Amino acid sequence: MKICLVSIVKNEGKIIKRMLESCLFIIDMICITDTGSTDSTKLIIEEFALIYDIPCKIFDDQFENFGKSRTISYQNALKTYPNCDYFLLSDADFVWNDKQFDKNQLTEDQYLVINKTKIKYDFWNIRLLKNNFEYICIGATHEFWMKKVNNKHEYLNNNKLTTLEIIDYNDGGCKKNKYKRDEKLLLDEIKTLSNDKSLFYKNIYYLGQTYSCLNEYEKSNHYYFERLINYDVEDDELNFISHLQIANNYYKLFLKYYKLYNTFINSQHSSLEKLIRINYKELFPLLYYSYEDQKTKLLKILTIFLDQSSNEYIKTYLYRKTRIEPLRLLINNLIYKKKYNSIIRFCLIASEIKIPNDKVYVNLEYYDKIYYQNMISNIKKVFDLNNI
C-alpha cells in the first residue's frame, strides 16, 4: 500500500517542514505543486526528501484559484506516481496526528479526516483519494472534490477515517489579506455560475462567511439570508450554519454597540464624537441629540440587536434540533438579559442533546452536559429557583 502526499504551496518556508515531518508515518512519496514561492519553500522540501530518502517531485504552476490549482496538483501526482494506491491531500499548515493509523486497513474509495482548528469548531473534509477514479476539485475557494464516472461528475462518499487527525494551525504563507482575496475569488466565480444553482448558493454562503470575518456583519447577513430564501434545501448543514451565523452577526453587532455605550457613559462628549467619527460613522446623527436622548437611542439599538440575535438562535435550533450550538449561544444572550428561568429551560433541553454525526463546524466543547447541569445548579442556588 503506497500513499502519495499531494499539496499546493506558496511561501511556506517557515512551516512546511512541520507538516512534512508530521505525515512521515503515512506517506511513501511526495508531489508538490508550487504556485509562486519566492522564499526557501522548495529547497526545504527537496532537502527533506533527500534526508528521509522519499521520492519527491515539485511542479511549478501559476495560481488561478484553489479548485483549479488543487486539480492540477492531483493530476501532477497521478502522472508522476501512477501506481500509488492513495493520494493524501494536505495543506502546508496542517499537522497530522496518528490515531492508530494502519494504511493496510484502507479499503474505501475516499476518506474524510477530521480537521481540528483553533476556533474549536471541528469539521470533516476529504483527505484521502483512492487511485481508482479521475478526480476534479470544484470551486474558486472553499473548494470540494468530485469524481468522474461515465463522463459525469459525482459527489464522493462520506467515509470517516478515525485513525488520523489534522490540527490546522491556519498559519500558511498566504493568509495575509485572505478574506479580501476570498471575496474577489467568490465574486468572480459567481458571475460564471448562472447554470449551477448548487455551486452558486454555496458561494453565496461563503460570501456571508467572508464578510463576517471582515467585520461587515450586515453585509454578511444579506448573503446568508439570500441563500436561505432562495436555496431552501431541507435539513441542509450549510443552511443551518447560515441561520447560526446570522444570529452570531446580530450578537457581534450588539457587542460592537455595547462597547460604544460603555464609552458613552464614561466619556466626555468630545471623546464620544471622535470615536463615532472614526468607528461608528452610521451613528453620526446621534451627536446632535441631547445626552439623555443619545443614551436612550443607544440602549434601543442594543436591545434590537440582542433580541434579533436571540430570536435567530431559537430559529436555528428549531431548524436542526440535533445541534446544541444555537442553544449554548442563546444562553449567553439570556445571561445578558438576566432571564434565569429561560436559561434553566434551555439548559435542560441542551443537556439531552448528543454529539451529532454532522460534518460542518461541530463544537465538541458545547456538548459537555456538565456545563449545563452546573449552570442550572448555580442559578437555583443563587436565585432560589428550586421550584423550576
Order of alpha helices (4+ residues) and beta strands (2+ residues): beta-alpha-beta-alpha-beta-alpha-beta-beta-beta-beta-beta-beta-beta-beta-alpha-alpha-alpha-alpha-alpha-alpha-alpha-alpha-alpha
